[in-house]
Amino acid sequence: MPRRITTDEGRAALAAVRGGSEVRTDVATAVRYLLQLLAEKAPGHTVEMRVPPFGAVQVVDGPRHTRGTPPNVVETDSATWIALALGEEHWADAAASGRIAASGTRANLSDLLPLRP
C-alpha cells in the first residue's frame, strides 16, 4: 500500500507546482495527493483514474473490477489533472481538446471535480 501523503506535504507540492515548479518530485506528490483526495471523495472500484507516470486510483462506488483492463478508464497528463482537480479547467473543455481519454459509461468524473485540497 502506498504511503499516505499528508495534507501539509500535498499542499506544499501543489503550491510549488502552481508556482511554476517542474521538479519531478513536486509534480508527482501533487498528482498523487489529488488522486488520494479523489479516492477519499468517491471510494469504489468502478472507474480507474490514471495520471501516468505518477499514479492511478480506482474510484466510484459500483461493480468491482478485478482482472484485465477496467471497463471505465480515465487517463490524462499531470498538468491537466492538476488543473481539473483544482477547478482551473473544466472537464468538458479538457475532453473536447483531447487532453482526457475516457472510456466506459461511467468514465465522466466531472461531478466529482473540483476537489478541495
C-alpha positions as CSV (number, residue, x, y, z in Angstrom):
1,M,0.0,0.0,0.0
2,P,1.4,3.4,-1.0
3,R,2.4,5.8,1.8
4,R,-0.3,8.3,2.5
5,I,0.5,11.9,1.6
6,T,-0.1,14.3,4.5
7,T,-2.2,17.4,3.9
8,D,0.9,19.6,4.6
9,E,3.0,17.6,2.1
10,G,0.2,17.7,-0.5
11,R,-0.4,21.4,-0.1
12,A,3.3,22.2,-0.3
13,A,3.7,20.2,-3.5
14,L,0.6,21.9,-5.0
15,A,1.9,25.3,-4.1
16,A,5.3,24.5,-5.7
17,V,3.7,23.3,-8.9
18,R,1.3,26.2,-9.1
19,G,4.3,28.5,-8.6
20,G,5.9,27.0,-11.7
21,S,7.9,24.1,-10.3
22,E,8.6,21.4,-12.8
23,V,10.6,19.3,-10.3
24,R,9.5,15.7,-10.7
25,T,9.0,15.0,-7.0
26,D,6.8,18.1,-6.7
27,V,4.7,17.1,-9.6
28,A,4.5,13.5,-8.5
29,T,3.5,14.4,-5.0
30,A,0.9,16.9,-6.2
31,V,-0.7,14.4,-8.6
32,R,-0.7,11.6,-6.0
33,Y,-2.1,13.9,-3.4
34,L,-5.0,14.9,-5.6
35,L,-5.6,11.2,-6.6
36,Q,-5.7,10.4,-2.9
37,L,-8.3,13.1,-2.3
38,L,-10.4,11.8,-5.2
39,A,-10.3,8.3,-3.8
40,E,-11.4,9.6,-0.4
41,K,-14.2,11.6,-2.0
42,A,-15.5,8.8,-4.2
43,P,-14.4,5.4,-2.8
44,G,-15.0,2.4,-5.0
45,H,-13.7,0.3,-7.8
46,T,-15.8,1.2,-10.9
47,V,-13.6,3.8,-12.6
48,E,-9.8,3.8,-12.9
49,M,-8.3,7.3,-12.9
50,R,-4.8,7.2,-14.4
51,V,-2.2,10.0,-14.5
52,P,0.9,8.4,-16.0
53,P,3.6,8.0,-14.9
54,F,2.7,9.2,-11.4
55,G,-0.3,7.2,-10.3
56,A,-3.7,5.6,-10.7
57,V,-6.6,5.0,-8.3
58,Q,-9.9,3.1,-8.6
59,V,-12.9,5.3,-7.6
60,V,-16.7,5.5,-7.7
61,D,-18.9,3.0,-6.0
62,G,-20.4,0.2,-8.1
63,P,-19.3,-3.0,-9.7
64,R,-15.8,-4.1,-8.7
65,H,-13.3,-4.7,-11.4
66,T,-10.7,-7.4,-10.7
67,R,-8.9,-8.6,-13.9
68,G,-7.6,-7.0,-17.1
69,T,-8.4,-3.5,-18.3
70,P,-11.2,-1.9,-16.4
71,P,-14.3,-1.1,-18.3
72,N,-14.3,2.5,-17.2
73,V,-10.9,4.3,-17.5
74,V,-9.9,7.9,-17.5
75,E,-6.4,9.0,-18.4
76,T,-4.8,12.4,-18.6
77,D,-1.5,14.1,-18.1
78,S,-0.3,15.6,-14.9
79,A,-0.9,19.3,-15.8
80,T,-4.4,18.6,-17.0
81,W,-5.2,16.5,-13.9
82,I,-4.0,19.2,-11.5
83,A,-6.0,21.9,-13.4
84,L,-9.1,19.8,-13.3
85,A,-8.8,18.8,-9.7
86,L,-8.2,22.4,-8.6
87,G,-11.1,23.8,-10.7
88,E,-8.8,25.7,-13.0
89,E,-10.1,23.8,-16.0
90,H,-13.5,22.3,-16.9
91,W,-13.9,18.6,-17.7
92,A,-15.8,19.3,-20.9
93,D,-13.0,21.7,-22.2
94,A,-10.2,19.2,-21.5
95,A,-12.2,16.4,-23.1
96,A,-13.0,18.4,-26.2
97,S,-9.4,19.3,-26.7
98,G,-8.3,15.6,-26.4
99,R,-6.4,16.0,-23.1
100,I,-8.7,13.5,-21.4
101,A,-9.0,9.9,-22.7
102,A,-12.2,8.4,-21.2
103,S,-13.8,5.1,-22.0
104,G,-16.8,3.4,-20.4
105,T,-20.2,4.5,-19.5
106,R,-19.2,5.8,-16.1
107,A,-15.9,7.5,-17.1
108,N,-17.1,11.1,-16.7
109,L,-15.8,12.3,-13.3
110,S,-16.9,16.0,-13.8
111,D,-19.4,15.8,-11.0
112,L,-16.6,15.0,-8.5
113,L,-14.4,17.9,-9.5
114,P,-13.0,20.2,-8.4
115,L,-11.5,18.8,-5.3
116,R,-10.9,20.9,-2.2
117,P,-7.4,20.3,-1.0
